[in-house]
Amino acid sequence: MKVVATLVAIIAILAAAGFGYKWFQTQDELKNTQAKLTKCQQEVTEAKAAKEAAEQQTADIQAKLTALETAKKEVETQLDALKAKYEELTANLGSEEGGEDALNALQTTISDLKSQVEQKENELKEAQDAAESLKATIEANEKTIDGLKKDVTAAKEAEEAAEKQANSFKMNLLEHGLSLEEAPVFAGEILEVNPAGPDYPASYILSVGKAAGLPVGQELKVTRGTTYIGTLKVVRIYDDQENLCGAESKDLVVGQIPQKGDKVNNEVGIKNE
């Protein structure tokens, strides 16, 4: 039976060691996934900002296009009116004094207006080209955002899977009596001893408490130099005294009685529940 028990214990230890290795692997995987998720989310934010900027530029260009169209129509209206006047002057060139000079001046004005129309058309072409370019940029940004959203979703799913796997390994470790979390250390000394009475046990005031995160029910070993005295159990945490607690005897070595000045601490590396 002892051999069987020893084999079972060895198998449990080996299994726990394996789980521990897997736990560290999944912890690294979880950190990497979280980093990837953060990066994806940042890239989505940047892509959205770029898209909004491109949309604003497109809106500005569209407003400019509208203004240019209006200006072009005004110039064309003026040009049409001057052309009509030019035709009138041409028809009456011989009947009016100074008609030739007026005709020449009108031709110059018409030429200037034609140049303005051409300029407006060139500006419209440039604005339309810019609008098309920005439209392509917006479409590219939308595709980028869609792709990044899928990456974010995948990263979230991977994070959840890694966290689930890590928790599973952690529970397996705990089932084997092991924990990868560092156990808290509580240490102090006995400040006051209240001897037992007929109706109540001996009690002790210790120099460790709420400030150290000490819980009620925590067991602390008592030592005097190299001598082991026994175990005390914390029964009271003082809210108004962060470095004090009340304790009672739990298991004392036969013939040993805790005294003022004795040291108390939990067993380092073992987390008492």
Secondary structure, 3 states (H helix, E strand, C coil): CHHHHHHHHHHHHHHHHHHHHHHHHHHHHHHHHHHHHHHHHHHHHHHHHHHHHHHHHHHHHHHHHHHHHHHHHHHHHHHHHHHHHHHHHHHCCCCCCCHHHHHHHHHHHHHHHHHHHHHHHHHHHHHHHHHHHHHHHHHHHHHHHHHHHHHHHHHHHHHHHHHHHHHHHHHHHHHCCCCCCCCCCCEEEEEEEECCCCCCCCEEEECCCHHHCCCCCCEEEEEECCEEEEEEEEEEECCCCCCCEEEEEEEECCCCCCCCCCEEECCCCCCCC
